[in-house]
């Protein structure tokens, strides 16, 4: 069930409304897969046609409650650009504004504190090449060392420098980030990232030797995935995910 928020569809463009619906759906899928952390992680997406503005979750609302209308529109300075009774997460703003400002291709930035993701982020070797899921992650993975809760503006340049041109970003002792040119693709990347971490934790718990995947296979992972998913795995999986949400609770569309 969603928290009662006035529907704003008539106040925004069709392109923004579509972006809001997909972003709200992404939040609901985080809750469905139990990757949320009460109210303390975040996903953002650019507002189509409005440079320097993006949508992010209303701070204090659970992911299972978020709707298209409840998402908060802000600029890169954290100023609300549309009336909302909700504030935004200070830490969420620092991380997301830094990445959106630095990466033009980052239409969506997805950040989680998932249990398995944080567990692997605390391991010295990080992500290991031990599963089919891991090869896509390892083909475009960067790391950033923990500096405390991400509240300081002076951490932004170091975040951006460590991220570089990668699409999977592990914040040490903290969590996971994916970015993409669509919400759909950012979700799929996070699905691979979190599943990679879950498989790794379970494989390590068995206590036996692990079989590493050859580096040449990892090097061609991006092309392998494109062939396996007909270019865009996010676009392929997303309609089914929306159908799942519509069966469970279609209120994310409000």
N, C-alpha and C positions, 0 to 999 in steps of 0.2 A: 504493500500500500504506500502511496505517496503522501507527503505532507501537503496540505491545502495551500496552493499558490495560484494567484490569478493567471489565467492563460494569456500569454502575450503574443500569440501568433499574428494577430492583426497589426502589431507594432514593429515587426521586423520583416526583412525581405524573405522571399521563398528560399533563397540560397542559405540564408542564416538559419531559417527554421529547420531546413533539412540537416544542417550541421548540428543544430541543437538536438534534434531527435537522435541522430547517430551517436552523439557524445553521451546523451542520457542513457542510451542503450548500452554503451561501453561501460558506464558506471554500474549499471544493473548486472552486466555479465561479470564484472569483478566481484560483486556480492554473491552471485550465483556460484561461482567457482571458489568462493571463500578466500579470495586474495585480498580482501579489504582489511583495514586495520582500524576498526571503529570509524572515526572521522579523520584519521591522520595521514592519509595519502591522497593523491590527486592526479587528475588527467586534465589536460588543456587542449584546446583546438583553436586555430585562427578563425576569426570572423570573416567570411568571404566578402571581398570588396571593401573592407575597412582596414587599411594598413595600420599595423602596430596595435591591433586589438585582438584579444582572445577570450575565450570562454573557459571558466573553471568552476569547480564545485562550490556551492554555498557552505561555508565553514560551520560545522555543527550538524549537518544533515547526513544521515547514513546513506551509503551508496544505493541501498535498496529503495530509498525514498526519492531519489533525484529524478526530476522531470525535465523536459525540454525548456519549460518556462522558468524553472528555478535556477538554472545556470546563471552565473554572474559574469557580465561583460566588463572587462577591465582593459586599461592600456598598459604599456610597458613600464609605467611608473606606479602601477598599482591603483590607479584612480578608477572608480566605478564610472562606466559610461552609460549606464542605464539604471534607473532606480531599482534597488533591491533591499529587502530588510536584512540581508545577510552580509557579513564580512567574508573575506577570503583568508586562507591560511597564509600567515607570513612566510613560513618556510616554503610552502608551495609556490608563492610568488617569486621568491629568490631563484629557485631552481628553474621554473618554467619560463620566467621572463628572460633569464640569461640564455637559455637554449633557443627560444623563439627569436631573440634579437640577433643571435650569432649564426643561425642556420636557416636560410631561406626555404630549404626543403622540409623543414620541421613544421608541417601543418598540424600534427598532433604529437604531443609529448605525454607519455604514460609512465607514471611512477608508482611503484608498489613497495610495501614493507612486508611482503609475503614471508611466511615462516621458512620455507625451504630456500627462498632467494636470499634472505638475510643469513641463513646458516652457511650457504656457500660463499657469500660475500666475506664471511669471517675466516675462511680457509686461505692459507698463504698462497696456494697454487690456483685459487679461483676455480673457474670452469675447466673441467677436465674433458678431453676428447674421447668420451666413452659411450656415446649414444648417437643414433642417427639424428635426433633432435639437436644435439650439441654442435653438429658441424655448421649449421646455419649461424648459430650464435657466435661461434669462434671465428667465422669468416669476417665478422665486422664488430669486434668487441673491444671496448676500452674500459679502463678502471680509474677511479678517483678515490684517493685516501680520505679517511674520515677526519673531519675538522669540527665535529660537534654538530648540533642541530643547525641546519642551513638557514641561518638568519642574517648573516653578515654580507653586505654588498661586496666587500673585498674578496669574497670567495668566488664570485662570478667569473673573473678572468681565469682562475685555475680550473674551475669546472669546464669552461669552454675549451681551454687548451688541452685538457686531458681527453675530452670527448672527441676533438678533431672532426674527422668526417665519418665516424662510426655510427652505427644505428642501434647497437646494444651497448648499454653503459651500466657497469656495476659500481655502485657506491659502496666502498668497503665498510663493513660493519653496519650497514644501513639498509640497502635494498637495491632494486632493479629499476632501470629506465629503458624504454624503447622510444624511438621516434620514427616517423614516416611521413609520406606526403598525403596520406589519408588516415582517417580514424580506423578504418577497416584493417589496413596493413599494420598499423601500430599495435592493434589488438592481437593480430596473428603473431607478430614478433614476440609480444609478451607471452602468448600461449607457449611458443617454442622455448622462450627463456625460462619461464617458471617450470615447465615440464622438464627441461634439461636439468634444472637444480633439484627437482624432486627425484628424478632418476638417479642423479649422482648421490644424493643422501641415502637413498635406499640401497644402491649398489655398494656403497662404502659400509653400510651397516651389516652386510653379509660377511665381512671379514676376509674374503678371499682376494686373490690377485685380480686386478681389473685389466681388460684388454684395450689398449689405446688404438684410436683410429689414425691411420697414416696421414701425414701433413698434406700430401698431394690431393687427398680426397677432400680435406677441409678447404683447400685453396679453390676448388671448383664448386663449392657448396651452393653459392648463389645461383649459378647456372643450372645446377641439378634441380634446385627447388623450382625455378621458373619452368623447367620442362615438366616437372611432376605436377605442377598446379596450373599449367597453361598460362603462365606469365604472372598472375596475381592471385596468390593464395588467399589474401584478405578478401578480395572481391568474390572469390569462389565460395568461401565459408560464410560470409556475412549474411546473405539472405536467410540461410537456415537458422542462424543465431537469432535473427529478428523474429522468425516464426516461433522459435522456442520461447522467446520473451513474450510474444503476443499470447501464447497459450498460458503462460504462467501469470502474467500481470501486464496488460498493455498500457498501464497508466504512465509509463515513461514517455509516451507520446504527447502528454498533455502540456 
